[in-house]
Amino acid sequence: MVLSADVDLMHPPAALELQKHKLKRLVQSPNSFFMDVKCQGCFNITTVFSHSQTVVLCGSCSAVLCQPTGGRARLTEGCSFRRKGD
């Protein structure tokens, strides 16, 4: 008897692993990350934490780059970002 919910426990699909809690994954990893955010006005790049708890301003033009929410920080419209590290 084979069920449709059977999953290979040694090699689970990546999509299934991302849905799990950070401590229940096969290899524990955090949900947070650092990112480079490009300002929409002056194109200056600033490093921002994904779950920052304060408002982050651009260093040169003082524009708001992201605002805190309950979890992840919300980027201002028009700002582009990329993950650092990996």
N, C-alpha and C positions, 0 to 999 in steps of 0.2 A: 504494500500500500504506500504510494508516494503522494505526498501533499504538495500543493502549489507553493506553500510557504517554506518548503525545504530550502535551506541556503547552506552553501559550503562554509563551515565555520572557520576553516583555515584560511580561506581566500574569499572574504565577503566582498560584494560589489561596493565600489567607492560611494555610490549614491546612498546606499543603505547605511554606510558608516557615518556619513555626514549628518544623517537624521538623528543619530543616537546622541545621548548626553555625553559631554566631554570626558566623563570618568568611566563610562560604560563602553567606550570604543575599544577595539582590539589593541590599539596602541594609543594611550591617552595623549591628547593634545589640546591646547587651549583654543577657544573660539576667537580670541582677540589677536590683533596684529598691529604693526606699525605701517603707516602708508605715507607716501609722498603726495601732497595735495598741491595742485597748481592753481594759483590765484587767477581769477578771470580778468582782473583789471591790469595787473602789471606782469603777469606770467612768472612771478616769483614762486619757487618751490619750497614748501615747508613740511617738515616731518610731523605727523599727527598720530596719536594713539587712537585706535578704532573705537574704544569705549571711553573716550575722554569725558571727564565730568565737569569741565569748564569750557567756556566759549573760547575758541582759538581764533586769533586775529593774525592777519598778514603782517609780517615784520616791516615791510616798507610802506604799504599804503593803508594799513589799519582796517582793511576790509574783513568782515566776518567770514571765516572759512568753514567752520562747523559749529553746531549748537548741540548741547547734550540732551539726551532723552533718557528714558529709564534704563536703556541698555546701550546699544550702539549710538555713536554720535551721528547726527544728521548733517550731511554736507549741504552747503549752500548751492542753489541751482547755478549751473554754469561751471562749477569747479570740477576738475577731473582729478582722478587719483590712480595710483598703482600700489600694489602691495610691495612692501620691502622684504628682503630676506630671500625666501625660496627662489 
